[in-house]
Amino acid sequence: MLQVAIQKRLGDFELDVSFDAPAGVTAIFGRSGSGKTSLVNAVAGLLNPDAGRIVLGDQVLFDAGSGTRRAPQQRRIGYVFQDARLFPHMSVERNLRYGGDHDAERVIEVLGLGDLLARRPAGLSGGEKQRVALGRALMSDPQILLLDEPLAALDAPRKAEILPYIERLRDTVQVPMLYVSHDVSEVARLATTLVILDAGSVVASGPVGEVLSRPAAVPLLGVRDAGAVIVTKVAGRLLDDGLTELVFSGGRIMLPGILGTLGQTVRLRIPAQDVILSRTAPKGISALNVLPVTITVLEQGRGPGVAVGLKAGDDALLARVTRRSASRMELAVGQQVFAIIKATAVGPEDVG
């Protein structure tokens, strides 16, 4: 567990944050200038807070009250930047072992680096370089991993290439990982915990599915990026139609393509703007996914929109409708309605 409660003034900007990060991926999300990199640098020891504490497990990394401040090299931190920062004159294997040789065979296997060991960075794709950077950080035997927008410089195909490896790290490496990002799809796919920053302060934090499904989070995420995260399992395939059938506590969802293997867990982000509500069970429509839900929250936005929190089984969904529609439908908390989700509403980047 990483525990952070610090304050730091940087000119006219003040960072004042408090949160806990358990094992798994804690995403630090926010707009540019919200304090994400400053926060991570404070954890790394590259930025000295004015006040507060940073505790990793039973080790105090920083405590303004007692004057404790561990140097960066004493914190056993693996740091991965936007650019891989590999040594160009070294092979992949030498770059990896520059960080150390902790659990080398397993790191190479998990990140799929075996075929790259003899190559040099100039001959690698962007995604391959970032995998090597991750491997180098892991082979230093870190107690925590810091990833500062590691995919920001990659195009969509390279992101798609490396995301499964980061998912594998999340599920196999039992250390806290702070993952800085401004991409909601990345956050929804990778994070177990979410911390949203705005103007240097924590404005929302908690399990990623819970935070993303809050209607109050819509203005923090942006109306186009707001949406809920649900965990499903592959139940079957309709091969003639090219569809995969997924089940979760709220029912069944059909999505295009061949997703995972039977019984495998699949995480989905369902954008709020792609969820349509109906007072009655719809008939004769093209949408394949119609789920009975209960309205839990109605949040009026500053503009013409209303964010609608929904309960589907034990899971939370989120819809966004116009104020006019909410009034015309007489939507109310506790009301049972139907959520309609087009099979094409969930893009490949929103499936983990």
Secondary structure, DSSP 8 states (H G I E B T S, - for coil): -EEEEEEEEETTEEEEEEEEE-SEEEEEE--TTSSHHHHHHHHHTSS--SEEEEEETTEEEEETTTTEE--GGGS-EEEE-SS----TTS-HHHHHHHS--TTHHHHHHHTT-GGGTT--GGGS-HHHHHHHHHHHHHTT--SEEEEESTTTTS-HHHHHHHHHHHHHHHHH--SEEEEEES-HHHHHHH-SEEEEEETTEEEEEEEHHHHHT-GGGHHHH-TTT-EEEEEEEEEEEEGGGTEEEEEETTEEEEEES--S-TT-EEEEEEEGGGEEEESS---S-S-SEEEEEEEEEEEE-SSSEEEEEEEETTEEEEEEEEHHHHHHTT--TT-EEEEEE-GGGS-GGGB-
